Amino acid sequence: MKNPSMQAFLLRMHRWITLVLAIPLAVLILTGLVLSFNPIQQAVAVKPGSLTLAQLQAHLAKHDPKGEARGMILDHRMGTLSIQGKSRRDSVTVDLKSSEKTSHRHWYSSWVRFARPIHEHFVYDLDWVVPLSTAAMLVSMLIGMFMGLPRMTNSLSGWHKVTAWTLLPLLLLSPLTGLLMTYRISLSAPAPRSEPLPLIEALRVTAKQHDPSTIAYIRQRGPREMVLINTGSSQSQYVPAADGLKPMPVNLPRVFHQGDFFGIWGGVMNVILSLAFCLLLGSGLWIWARRTFRKRNRVRPAGARSASAA
């Protein structure tokens, strides 16, 4: 960018977008950092062969004797099975070793339960803040691109620019895929249709094709009943049907945004991106604050200068 006036205008735009939306951006980035560890935790916790169909059926028979449960979630970190009833009061979490009810949760699972709804919906009824802030983040980075290539200097400003340019493609894809997810754009073929099965039947169908200990969940996701299989190195989604599992088309924006690929490496990428966003937001605000206070100290009121001179 050789036009000084245009560069100054872009710089002001870049700063004001960040300043106006600093709080929601910080919330999105920090909750995203918490969630970015999820693929790593899941991949490490999965132990193929550790559970059998008979064991899971026994847990369901004991804690859902009427067969009314709508879904199940396996927390491999904590070694628990959450059986989702018709309502929250009917839901129960079971220890997989003792088959007794438990209220204990893995500390990271508790963090995820806290961070995910805030990351996706912000707070109160301010859902609109999430796409607005995400779009603003994307626009701010695009503006930064037109401000010229960075100079390699060992300063806060230098690290701010070099970090942005080094990871630019991935940093741009993160908010872009987030926006696509918000507006339910999957860039894939339509999902297969099937009538929901009773939970116990969906479990049997799944166990015929996959190791039961690699099941992450069987539950309703929107209008469909879905199965998530996590082998530790990959994740796959299916729709259970009477004639077997039907593969779900790959939702590319979701896979990238959540880091659900290549086992722990997708999570590692998301951790690096989240830390980079923390550095960019923190350093940008600090640079602005430092320059602002320096200007105020230089431009002192005339009365104060006269009094000091006297």
BALOBA-1460 file (C-alpha; in Angstrom, 3 decimals):
// residues 310
<rec num="1" residu="m" x="0.000" y="0.000" z="0.000"/>
<rec num="2" residu="k" x="1.845" y="3.099" z="-1.291"/>
<rec num="3" residu="n" x="-0.935" y="5.670" z="-0.796"/>
<rec num="4" residu="p" x="-0.295" y="7.142" z="2.693"/>
<rec num="5" residu="s" x="-3.799" y="8.576" z="3.101"/>
<rec num="6" residu="m" x="-5.447" y="5.275" z="2.133"/>
<rec num="7" residu="q" x="-3.121" y="3.364" z="4.441"/>
<rec num="8" residu="a" x="-3.984" y="5.707" z="7.314"/>
<rec num="9" residu="f" x="-7.707" y="5.228" z="6.598"/>
<rec num="10" residu="l" x="-7.365" y="1.420" z="6.575"/>
<rec num="11" residu="l" x="-5.368" y="1.539" z="9.801"/>
<rec num="12" residu="r" x="-8.119" y="3.565" z="11.502"/>
<rec num="13" residu="m" x="-10.760" y="1.117" z="10.239"/>
<rec num="14" residu="h" x="-8.668" y="-1.819" z="11.444"/>
<rec num="15" residu="r" x="-8.318" y="-0.273" z="14.904"/>
<rec num="16" residu="w" x="-11.916" y="0.871" z="15.346"/>
<rec num="17" residu="i" x="-13.410" y="-2.474" z="14.347"/>
<rec num="18" residu="t" x="-11.250" y="-4.114" z="16.989"/>
<rec num="19" residu="l" x="-11.952" y="-1.481" z="19.654"/>
<rec num="20" residu="v" x="-15.732" y="-1.430" z="19.219"/>
<rec num="21" residu="l" x="-16.017" y="-5.224" z="19.309"/>
<rec num="22" residu="a" x="-13.112" y="-5.945" z="21.664"/>
<rec num="23" residu="i" x="-15.233" y="-7.582" z="24.383"/>
<rec num="24" residu="p" x="-17.235" y="-9.982" z="22.167"/>
<rec num="25" residu="l" x="-14.085" y="-10.785" z="20.188"/>
<rec num="26" residu="a" x="-12.242" y="-11.610" z="23.418"/>
<rec num="27" residu="v" x="-15.129" y="-13.849" z="24.533"/>
<rec num="28" residu="l" x="-15.180" y="-15.708" z="21.198"/>
<rec num="29" residu="i" x="-11.411" y="-16.144" z="21.133"/>
<rec num="30" residu="l" x="-11.070" y="-17.340" z="24.752"/>
<rec num="31" residu="t" x="-14.001" y="-19.782" z="24.556"/>
<rec num="32" residu="g" x="-12.617" y="-20.950" z="21.214"/>
<rec num="33" residu="l" x="-9.277" y="-21.609" z="22.925"/>
<rec num="34" residu="v" x="-11.027" y="-23.806" z="25.505"/>
<rec num="35" residu="l" x="-12.903" y="-25.734" z="22.800"/>
<rec num="36" residu="s" x="-9.815" y="-26.136" z="20.611"/>
<rec num="37" residu="f" x="-8.401" y="-28.706" z="23.051"/>
<rec num="38" residu="n" x="-11.495" y="-30.912" z="22.641"/>
<rec num="39" residu="p" x="-10.286" y="-32.986" z="19.625"/>
<rec num="40" residu="i" x="-6.991" y="-33.627" z="21.417"/>
<rec num="41" residu="q" x="-8.735" y="-34.719" z="24.626"/>
<rec num="42" residu="q" x="-11.114" y="-36.970" z="22.712"/>
<rec num="43" residu="a" x="-8.381" y="-38.594" z="20.622"/>
<rec num="44" residu="v" x="-6.219" y="-39.344" z="23.670"/>
<rec num="45" residu="a" x="-9.118" y="-40.684" z="25.771"/>
<rec num="46" residu="v" x="-10.506" y="-43.209" z="23.264"/>
<rec num="47" residu="k" x="-9.421" y="-46.789" z="24.038"/>
<rec num="48" residu="p" x="-10.586" y="-49.205" z="21.317"/>
<rec num="49" residu="g" x="-11.819" y="-52.526" z="22.681"/>
<rec num="50" residu="s" x="-12.524" y="-51.181" z="26.154"/>
<rec num="51" residu="l" x="-16.322" y="-51.477" z="25.846"/>
<rec num="52" residu="t" x="-18.639" y="-54.112" z="24.444"/>
<rec num="53" residu="l" x="-22.191" y="-54.006" z="23.162"/>
<rec num="54" residu="a" x="-23.297" y="-56.244" z="26.057"/>
<rec num="55" residu="q" x="-21.883" y="-53.797" z="28.620"/>
<rec num="56" residu="l" x="-23.635" y="-50.791" z="27.090"/>
<rec num="57" residu="q" x="-26.900" y="-52.741" z="26.803"/>
<rec num="58" residu="a" x="-26.643" y="-53.669" z="30.483"/>
<rec num="59" residu="h" x="-26.209" y="-50.013" z="31.480"/>
<rec num="60" residu="l" x="-29.226" y="-49.000" z="29.401"/>
<rec num="61" residu="a" x="-31.350" y="-51.864" z="30.734"/>
<rec num="62" residu="k" x="-30.558" y="-50.856" z="34.319"/>
<rec num="63" residu="h" x="-31.044" y="-47.100" z="34.014"/>
<rec num="64" residu="d" x="-33.586" y="-46.957" z="31.177"/>
<rec num="65" residu="p" x="-35.731" y="-50.060" z="31.698"/>
<rec num="66" residu="k" x="-38.692" y="-48.628" z="29.776"/>
<rec num="67" residu="g" x="-36.547" y="-47.822" z="26.739"/>
<rec num="68" residu="e" x="-37.568" y="-44.150" z="26.670"/>
<rec num="69" residu="a" x="-34.079" y="-42.638" z="26.390"/>
<rec num="70" residu="r" x="-33.533" y="-40.366" z="23.401"/>
<rec num="71" residu="g" x="-29.765" y="-40.487" z="23.257"/>
<rec num="72" residu="m" x="-26.466" y="-41.438" z="24.878"/>
<rec num="73" residu="i" x="-23.107" y="-39.725" z="25.175"/>
<rec num="74" residu="l" x="-19.880" y="-41.468" z="26.111"/>
<rec num="75" residu="d" x="-17.374" y="-39.310" z="27.974"/>
<rec num="76" residu="h" x="-14.161" y="-41.268" z="27.456"/>
<rec num="77" residu="r" x="-12.212" y="-38.756" z="29.550"/>
<rec num="78" residu="m" x="-14.255" y="-39.472" z="32.672"/>
<rec num="79" residu="g" x="-15.387" y="-43.006" z="31.860"/>
<rec num="80" residu="t" x="-19.086" y="-42.154" z="32.034"/>
<rec num="81" residu="l" x="-22.216" y="-42.762" z="30.001"/>
<rec num="82" residu="s" x="-24.845" y="-40.018" z="29.901"/>
<rec num="83" residu="i" x="-28.302" y="-41.356" z="29.094"/>
<rec num="84" residu="q" x="-30.570" y="-38.587" z="27.785"/>
<rec num="85" residu="g" x="-34.213" y="-38.974" z="28.793"/>
<rec num="86" residu="k" x="-37.296" y="-37.118" z="27.607"/>
<rec num="87" residu="s" x="-36.347" y="-34.234" z="29.887"/>
<rec num="88" residu="r" x="-33.347" y="-33.200" z="31.972"/>
<rec num="89" residu="r" x="-34.921" y="-34.721" z="35.069"/>
<rec num="90" residu="d" x="-35.079" y="-38.088" z="33.305"/>
<rec num="91" residu="s" x="-31.422" y="-37.926" z="32.218"/>
<rec num="92" residu="v" x="-28.741" y="-39.728" z="34.175"/>
<rec num="93" residu="t" x="-24.941" y="-40.089" z="34.108"/>
<rec num="94" residu="v" x="-23.540" y="-43.548" z="34.848"/>
<rec num="95" residu="d" x="-20.053" y="-44.640" z="35.841"/>
<rec num="96" residu="l" x="-18.994" y="-47.256" z="33.262"/>
<rec num="97" residu="k" x="-17.074" y="-49.330" z="35.810"/>
<rec num="98" residu="s" x="-19.628" y="-49.537" z="38.611"/>
<rec num="99" residu="s" x="-22.800" y="-48.896" z="36.563"/>
<rec num="100" residu="e" x="-23.925" y="-46.560" z="39.356"/>
<rec num="101" residu="k" x="-25.195" y="-43.020" z="38.967"/>
<rec num="102" residu="t" x="-22.555" y="-40.329" z="39.308"/>
<rec num="103" residu="s" x="-22.452" y="-36.561" z="39.283"/>
<rec num="104" residu="h" x="-18.710" y="-36.324" z="38.715"/>
<rec num="105" residu="r" x="-17.461" y="-34.798" z="35.493"/>
<rec num="106" residu="h" x="-13.997" y="-34.414" z="34.045"/>
<rec num="107" residu="w" x="-12.821" y="-30.854" z="34.717"/>
<rec num="108" residu="y" x="-12.329" y="-30.211" z="31.011"/>
<rec num="109" residu="s" x="-15.812" y="-31.547" z="30.187"/>
<rec num="110" residu="s" x="-17.209" y="-28.956" z="32.607"/>
<rec num="111" residu="w" x="-15.243" y="-26.221" z="30.872"/>
<rec num="112" residu="v" x="-16.570" y="-27.361" z="27.481"/>
<rec num="113" residu="r" x="-20.161" y="-27.352" z="28.757"/>
<rec num="114" residu="f" x="-19.602" y="-23.767" z="29.925"/>
<rec num="115" residu="a" x="-17.686" y="-22.487" z="26.877"/>
<rec num="116" residu="r" x="-19.613" y="-24.047" z="23.984"/>
<rec num="117" residu="p" x="-22.976" y="-22.246" z="24.394"/>
<rec num="118" residu="i" x="-21.193" y="-18.918" z="24.934"/>
<rec num="119" residu="h" x="-19.004" y="-19.459" z="21.868"/>
<rec num="120" residu="e" x="-22.028" y="-20.347" z="19.725"/>
<rec num="121" residu="h" x="-24.707" y="-18.035" z="21.158"/>
<rec num="122" residu="f" x="-22.879" y="-15.437" z="23.298"/>
<rec num="123" residu="v" x="-24.963" y="-14.505" z="26.396"/>
<rec num="124" residu="y" x="-28.600" y="-13.787" z="27.171"/>
<rec num="125" residu="d" x="-30.502" y="-13.297" z="23.876"/>
<rec num="126" residu="l" x="-27.559" y="-11.775" z="22.029"/>
<rec num="127" residu="d" x="-27.106" y="-14.536" z="19.444"/>
<rec num="128" residu="w" x="-26.641" y="-11.889" z="16.740"/>
<rec num="129" residu="v" x="-23.394" y="-10.753" z="18.372"/>
<rec num="130" residu="v" x="-21.618" y="-13.970" z="17.321"/>
<rec num="131" residu="p" x="-22.007" y="-13.623" z="13.516"/>
<rec num="132" residu="l" x="-21.460" y="-9.859" z="13.745"/>
<rec num="133" residu="s" x="-18.200" y="-10.268" z="15.672"/>
<rec num="134" residu="t" x="-17.074" y="-13.139" z="13.441"/>
<rec num="135" residu="a" x="-17.721" y="-11.111" z="10.290"/>
<rec num="136" residu="a" x="-15.942" y="-8.116" z="11.839"/>
<rec num="137" residu="m" x="-12.925" y="-10.290" z="12.625"/>
<rec num="138" residu="l" x="-12.823" y="-11.446" z="9.009"/>
<rec num="139" residu="v" x="-13.139" y="-7.878" z="7.675"/>
<rec num="140" residu="s" x="-10.452" y="-6.635" z="10.053"/>
<rec num="141" residu="m" x="-8.007" y="-9.261" z="8.791"/>
<rec num="142" residu="l" x="-8.831" y="-8.482" z="5.154"/>
<rec num="143" residu="i" x="-8.164" y="-4.802" z="5.847"/>
<rec num="144" residu="g" x="-4.840" y="-5.779" z="7.407"/>
<rec num="145" residu="m" x="-3.894" y="-7.562" z="4.162"/>
<rec num="146" residu="f" x="-4.194" y="-4.308" z="2.181"/>
<rec num="147" residu="m" x="-2.017" y="-2.393" z="4.608"/>
<rec num="148" residu="g" x="1.124" y="-3.902" z="3.144"/>
<rec num="149" residu="l" x="3.634" y="-6.601" z="3.943"/>
<rec num="150" residu="p" x="5.127" y="-6.614" z="7.462"/>
<rec num="151" residu="r" x="8.612" y="-5.557" z="8.438"/>
<rec num="152" residu="m" x="10.550" y="-8.121" z="10.430"/>
<rec num="153" residu="t" x="11.190" y="-6.189" z="13.636"/>
<rec num="154" residu="n" x="11.632" y="-7.573" z="17.139"/>
<rec num="155" residu="s" x="8.851" y="-5.458" z="18.613"/>
<rec num="156" residu="l" x="5.251" y="-5.963" z="19.674"/>
<rec num="157" residu="s" x="4.039" y="-4.389" z="16.442"/>
<rec num="158" residu="g" x="6.433" y="-6.557" z="14.434"/>
<rec num="159" residu="w" x="5.246" y="-9.768" z="16.098"/>
<rec num="160" residu="h" x="1.629" y="-8.675" z="15.586"/>
<rec num="161" residu="k" x="2.145" y="-8.292" z="11.838"/>
<rec num="162" residu="v" x="4.360" y="-11.343" z="11.321"/>
<rec num="163" residu="t" x="1.940" y="-13.605" z="13.206"/>
<rec num="164" residu="a" x="-0.979" y="-12.366" z="11.094"/>
<rec num="165" residu="w" x="0.843" y="-12.854" z="7.799"/>
<rec num="166" residu="t" x="2.455" y="-16.183" z="8.677"/>
<rec num="167" residu="l" x="-0.860" y="-17.849" z="9.563"/>
<rec num="168" residu="l" x="-3.048" y="-15.717" z="7.284"/>
<rec num="169" residu="p" x="-4.834" y="-18.475" z="5.260"/>
<rec num="170" residu="l" x="-5.747" y="-20.465" z="8.379"/>
<rec num="171" residu="l" x="-6.680" y="-17.343" z="10.350"/>
<rec num="172" residu="l" x="-9.048" y="-16.287" z="7.557"/>
<rec num="173" residu="l" x="-10.612" y="-19.749" z="7.285"/>
<rec num="174" residu="s" x="-11.409" y="-19.894" z="11.000"/>
<rec num="175" residu="p" x="-13.991" y="-17.034" z="11.089"/>
<rec num="176" residu="l" x="-15.146" y="-17.838" z="7.544"/>
<rec num="177" residu="t" x="-16.035" y="-21.429" z="8.456"/>
<rec num="178" residu="g" x="-17.620" y="-20.143" z="11.664"/>
<rec num="179" residu="l" x="-19.936" y="-17.927" z="9.615"/>
<rec num="180" residu="l" x="-20.804" y="-20.822" z="7.295"/>
<rec num="181" residu="m" x="-21.699" y="-22.940" z="10.322"/>
<rec num="182" residu="t" x="-23.837" y="-20.145" z="11.772"/>
<rec num="183" residu="y" x="-25.902" y="-19.985" z="8.592"/>
<rec num="184" residu="r" x="-25.937" y="-23.802" z="8.183"/>
<rec num="185" residu="i" x="-23.950" y="-23.832" z="4.945"/>
<rec num="186" residu="s" x="-22.229" y="-27.229" z="4.820"/>
<rec num="187" residu="l" x="-20.804" y="-27.221" z="1.246"/>
<rec num="188" residu="s" x="-21.849" y="-30.871" z="1.009"/>
<rec num="189" residu="a" x="-24.618" y="-33.033" z="-0.414"/>
<rec num="190" residu="p" x="-27.923" y="-33.313" z="1.494"/>
<rec num="191" residu="a" x="-27.840" y="-35.651" z="4.499"/>
<rec num="192" residu="p" x="-29.581" y="-39.041" z="4.140"/>
<rec num="193" residu="r" x="-33.088" y="-39.360" z="5.571"/>
<rec num="194" residu="s" x="-34.221" y="-42.098" z="7.921"/>
<rec num="195" residu="e" x="-36.844" y="-42.639" z="10.592"/>
<rec num="196" residu="p" x="-35.301" y="-42.377" z="14.090"/>
<rec num="197" residu="l" x="-34.712" y="-45.732" z="15.760"/>
<rec num="198" residu="p" x="-35.151" y="-46.554" z="19.449"/>
<rec num="199" residu="l" x="-31.837" y="-45.928" z="21.207"/>
<rec num="200" residu="i" x="-31.156" y="-49.603" z="21.950"/>
<rec num="201" residu="e" x="-31.769" y="-50.512" z="18.288"/>
<rec num="202" residu="a" x="-29.554" y="-47.669" z="17.040"/>
<rec num="203" residu="l" x="-26.840" y="-48.965" z="19.377"/>
<rec num="204" residu="r" x="-27.122" y="-52.510" z="17.968"/>
<rec num="205" residu="v" x="-26.976" y="-51.245" z="14.382"/>
<rec num="206" residu="t" x="-23.884" y="-49.171" z="15.201"/>
<rec num="207" residu="a" x="-22.117" y="-52.016" z="17.021"/>
<rec num="208" residu="k" x="-22.458" y="-54.278" z="13.953"/>
<rec num="209" residu="q" x="-20.154" y="-51.977" z="11.994"/>
<rec num="210" residu="h" x="-18.007" y="-50.257" z="14.628"/>
<rec num="211" residu="d" x="-16.270" y="-50.966" z="17.909"/>
<rec num="212" residu="p" x="-18.756" y="-49.826" z="20.618"/>
<rec num="213" residu="s" x="-15.935" y="-48.185" z="22.571"/>
<rec num="214" residu="t" x="-15.396" y="-45.724" z="19.702"/>
<rec num="215" residu="i" x="-18.950" y="-44.355" z="19.931"/>
<rec num="216" residu="a" x="-18.945" y="-40.698" z="21.001"/>
<rec num="217" residu="y" x="-22.711" y="-40.275" z="20.947"/>
<rec num="218" residu="i" x="-26.024" y="-41.459" z="19.542"/>
<rec num="219" residu="r" x="-28.559" y="-38.650" z="19.761"/>
<rec num="220" residu="q" x="-30.891" y="-36.297" z="17.951"/>
<rec num="221" residu="r" x="-29.114" y="-33.494" z="16.108"/>
<rec num="222" residu="g" x="-31.795" y="-31.264" z="14.651"/>
<rec num="223" residu="p" x="-34.294" y="-33.363" z="12.708"/>
<rec num="224" residu="r" x="-32.046" y="-36.427" z="12.518"/>
<rec num="225" residu="e" x="-30.796" y="-39.147" z="14.791"/>
<rec num="226" residu="m" x="-27.022" y="-39.245" z="14.436"/>
<rec num="227" residu="v" x="-24.084" y="-41.374" z="15.482"/>
<rec num="228" residu="l" x="-20.573" y="-39.983" z="15.960"/>
<rec num="229" residu="i" x="-17.709" y="-42.478" z="15.792"/>
<rec num="230" residu="n" x="-14.346" y="-41.330" z="17.161"/>
<rec num="231" residu="t" x="-11.507" y="-43.794" z="16.590"/>
<rec num="232" residu="g" x="-8.849" y="-41.481" z="18.015"/>
<rec num="233" residu="s" x="-7.404" y="-40.738" z="14.576"/>
<rec num="234" residu="s" x="-10.622" y="-39.744" z="12.793"/>
<rec num="235" residu="q" x="-14.262" y="-38.839" z="13.374"/>
<rec num="236" residu="s" x="-17.210" y="-39.921" z="11.241"/>
<rec num="237" residu="q" x="-20.925" y="-39.206" z="11.455"/>
<rec num="238" residu="y" x="-23.726" y="-41.574" z="10.450"/>
<rec num="239" residu="v" x="-27.500" y="-41.776" z="10.384"/>
<rec num="240" residu="p" x="-28.671" y="-45.075" z="11.925"/>
<rec num="241" residu="a" x="-31.298" y="-46.965" z="9.906"/>
<rec num="242" residu="a" x="-32.861" y="-50.423" z="10.104"/>
<rec num="243" residu="d" x="-30.630" y="-51.627" z="7.246"/>
<rec num="244" residu="g" x="-27.411" y="-50.194" z="8.718"/>
<rec num="245" residu="l" x="-25.529" y="-46.933" z="9.134"/>
<rec num="246" residu="k" x="-25.764" y="-44.334" z="6.404"/>
<rec num="247" residu="p" x="-22.665" y="-42.113" z="6.157"/>
<rec num="248" residu="m" x="-23.249" y="-38.403" z="6.622"/>
<rec num="249" residu="p" x="-21.678" y="-36.128" z="3.982"/>
<rec num="250" residu="v" x="-18.594" y="-34.399" z="5.317"/>
<rec num="251" residu="n" x="-19.437" y="-30.918" z="6.588"/>
<rec num="252" residu="l" x="-16.169" y="-29.231" z="5.604"/>
<rec num="253" residu="p" x="-16.727" y="-25.934" z="7.479"/>
<rec num="254" residu="r" x="-17.538" y="-27.818" z="10.710"/>
<rec num="255" residu="v" x="-14.632" y="-30.263" z="10.321"/>
<rec num="256" residu="f" x="-12.117" y="-27.435" z="9.859"/>
<rec num="257" residu="h" x="-13.594" y="-25.060" z="12.440"/>
<rec num="258" residu="q" x="-13.711" y="-27.721" z="15.171"/>
<rec num="259" residu="g" x="-10.406" y="-29.385" z="14.194"/>
<rec num="260" residu="d" x="-12.054" y="-32.800" z="13.762"/>
<rec num="261" residu="f" x="-9.447" y="-34.290" z="11.420"/>
<rec num="262" residu="f" x="-6.129" y="-36.155" z="11.614"/>
<rec num="263" residu="g" x="-6.686" y="-37.111" z="15.249"/>
<rec num="264" residu="i" x="-4.913" y="-34.767" z="17.630"/>
<rec num="265" residu="w" x="-3.359" y="-32.700" z="14.824"/>
<rec num="266" residu="g" x="-6.574" y="-30.910" z="13.945"/>
<rec num="267" residu="g" x="-6.843" y="-29.923" z="17.601"/>
<rec num="268" residu="v" x="-3.201" y="-28.817" z="17.691"/>
<rec num="269" residu="m" x="-3.873" y="-26.566" z="14.682"/>
<rec num="270" residu="n" x="-6.861" y="-25.013" z="16.451"/>
<rec num="271" residu="v" x="-4.872" y="-24.429" z="19.637"/>
<rec num="272" residu="i" x="-2.164" y="-22.624" z="17.636"/>
<rec num="273" residu="l" x="-4.784" y="-20.512" z="15.829"/>
<rec num="274" residu="s" x="-6.547" y="-19.649" z="19.091"/>
<rec num="275" residu="l" x="-3.265" y="-18.573" z="20.691"/>
<rec num="276" residu="a" x="-2.483" y="-16.525" z="17.566"/>
<rec num="277" residu="f" x="-5.866" y="-14.770" z="17.839"/>
<rec num="278" residu="c" x="-5.142" y="-14.060" z="21.522"/>
<rec num="279" residu="l" x="-1.788" y="-12.550" z="20.561"/>
<rec num="280" residu="l" x="-3.289" y="-10.463" z="17.749"/>
<rec num="281" residu="l" x="-6.155" y="-9.069" z="19.826"/>
<rec num="282" residu="g" x="-4.047" y="-8.482" z="22.948"/>
<rec num="283" residu="s" x="-1.123" y="-6.909" z="21.121"/>
<rec num="284" residu="g" x="-3.427" y="-4.773" z="18.959"/>
<rec num="285" residu="l" x="-5.219" y="-3.337" z="21.986"/>
<rec num="286" residu="w" x="-1.930" y="-2.772" z="23.818"/>
<rec num="287" residu="i" x="-0.383" y="-0.979" z="20.830"/>
<rec num="288" residu="w" x="-3.446" y="1.286" z="20.551"/>
<rec num="289" residu="a" x="-3.488" y="2.028" z="24.303"/>
<rec num="290" residu="r" x="0.243" y="2.796" z="24.380"/>
<rec num="291" residu="r" x="0.042" y="5.197" z="21.441"/>
<rec num="292" residu="t" x="-3.078" y="6.888" z="22.797"/>
<rec num="293" residu="f" x="-1.552" y="7.588" z="26.225"/>
<rec num="294" residu="r" x="1.696" y="8.776" z="24.647"/>
<rec num="295" residu="k" x="-0.226" y="11.336" z="22.580"/>
<rec num="296" residu="r" x="-2.113" y="12.538" z="25.631"/>
<rec num="297" residu="n" x="1.123" y="13.002" z="27.549"/>
<rec num="298" residu="r" x="2.658" y="14.960" z="24.665"/>
<rec num="299" residu="v" x="-0.318" y="17.261" z="24.123"/>
<rec num="300" residu="r" x="-0.778" y="18.808" z="27.552"/>
<rec num="301" residu="p" x="-3.221" y="21.654" z="28.188"/>
<rec num="302" residu="a" x="-1.806" y="25.100" z="27.546"/>
<rec num="303" residu="g" x="-2.621" y="26.174" z="31.083"/>
<rec num="304" residu="a" x="-0.646" y="23.301" z="32.533"/>
<rec num="305" residu="r" x="2.367" y="24.139" z="30.334"/>
<rec num="306" residu="s" x="2.225" y="27.810" z="31.382"/>
<rec num="307" residu="a" x="1.989" y="26.925" z="35.046"/>
<rec num="308" residu="s" x="4.948" y="24.597" z="34.834"/>
<rec num="309" residu="a" x="6.986" y="27.237" z="32.977"/>
<rec num="310" residu="a" x="6.238" y="29.826" z="35.631"/>
